[in-house]
Amino acid sequence: MADHNGVSGKLAYRVNEAVKASGLGRSFLYERMSSGDLPSVKIGGRRLIMHDDLMRFLKGTVSHEEHPGTKALASSKKASRPKPGNRASQLEFKWRN
């Protein structure tokens, strides 16, 4: 039997399923996985979020100590990206005279 989001009785969710189940955005979930705030596992080529981890995350009770075996998505050689903000200050314009 499926719940109102079409996802039910699962032990783990694919990211798109976690989006439907939680109502959170895909990018937001990837950011939280990357930071280590939302534990995830990679099995084969799929990134999975365990049901219990998603529930703890939504309740705000996830701790890094509970999941020592899970790793963040980000690699150790994470490229620095400019922080979102005023894009005009990040752009260079070349004017013709």
C-alpha positions as CSV (number, residue, x, y, z in Angstrom):
1,M,0.0,0.0,0.0
2,A,1.5,3.4,-1.0
3,D,1.1,6.5,1.0
4,H,0.0,9.8,-0.5
5,N,3.5,10.4,-2.1
6,G,3.6,7.0,-3.7
7,V,6.5,5.8,-1.5
8,S,5.8,3.4,1.4
9,G,7.3,0.6,3.4
10,K,10.8,1.2,2.0
11,L,14.0,0.6,4.0
12,A,15.9,3.0,1.7
13,Y,15.0,5.8,-0.8
14,R,16.7,6.9,-4.0
15,V,17.2,10.6,-3.9
16,N,14.2,11.3,-6.1
17,E,12.0,9.1,-3.8
18,A,13.4,11.0,-0.7
19,V,12.4,14.2,-2.4
20,K,8.8,13.0,-2.8
21,A,8.7,11.5,0.7
22,S,10.1,14.6,2.4
23,G,8.9,17.5,0.3
24,L,12.5,18.8,0.2
25,G,14.4,19.8,-2.9
26,R,16.8,17.5,-4.7
27,S,19.6,20.0,-4.6
28,F,19.0,20.6,-0.9
29,L,19.2,16.8,-0.1
30,Y,22.5,16.5,-2.1
31,E,23.9,19.5,-0.3
32,R,23.1,17.9,3.1
33,M,24.5,14.5,2.0
34,S,27.7,16.3,0.8
35,S,28.1,18.1,4.1
36,G,27.5,14.9,6.0
37,D,24.3,16.2,7.7
38,L,22.2,13.5,5.9
39,P,23.9,10.1,5.9
40,S,23.7,8.1,2.7
41,V,25.2,5.0,1.2
42,K,26.2,4.2,-2.4
43,I,25.3,0.7,-3.5
44,G,26.2,-0.1,-7.1
45,G,25.6,3.1,-8.9
46,R,22.8,4.3,-6.7
47,R,22.9,6.8,-3.9
48,L,20.5,5.7,-1.2
49,I,19.1,7.4,1.9
50,M,18.0,5.0,4.7
51,H,14.4,5.5,5.9
52,D,15.5,5.9,9.5
53,D,18.2,8.4,8.5
54,L,15.8,10.5,6.6
55,M,13.3,10.5,9.5
56,R,16.1,11.5,11.9
57,F,17.2,14.3,9.6
58,L,13.7,15.7,9.3
59,K,13.3,15.6,13.1
60,G,16.7,17.3,13.4
61,T,18.3,14.5,15.4
62,V,21.0,13.1,13.0
63,S,24.5,13.0,14.5
64,H,27.7,12.1,12.7
65,E,28.7,9.8,15.5
66,E,25.7,7.5,14.8
67,H,27.0,6.7,11.3
68,P,30.8,6.4,11.4
69,G,30.8,4.2,8.3
70,T,28.9,6.7,6.0
71,K,30.9,9.2,4.0
72,A,29.9,12.5,2.7
73,L,29.4,12.8,-1.1
74,A,32.0,15.5,-1.4
75,S,35.5,14.3,-2.3
76,S,38.5,15.4,-0.3
77,K,39.5,17.5,-3.3
78,K,36.3,19.5,-3.3
79,A,36.6,22.5,-5.6
80,S,35.8,25.8,-4.1
81,R,32.8,27.5,-5.6
82,P,31.7,31.1,-5.1
83,K,29.0,31.4,-2.5
84,P,25.6,32.5,-3.8
85,G,24.9,36.1,-3.4
86,N,25.2,39.2,-5.5
87,R,26.1,37.8,-8.9
88,A,26.8,41.3,-10.3
89,S,29.9,41.5,-8.0
90,Q,31.2,38.2,-9.5
91,L,30.9,39.2,-13.2
92,E,33.4,41.1,-15.2
93,F,32.2,43.2,-18.0
94,K,34.4,44.3,-20.9
95,W,33.2,47.5,-22.4
96,R,34.1,48.7,-25.9
97,N,35.1,52.3,-26.4
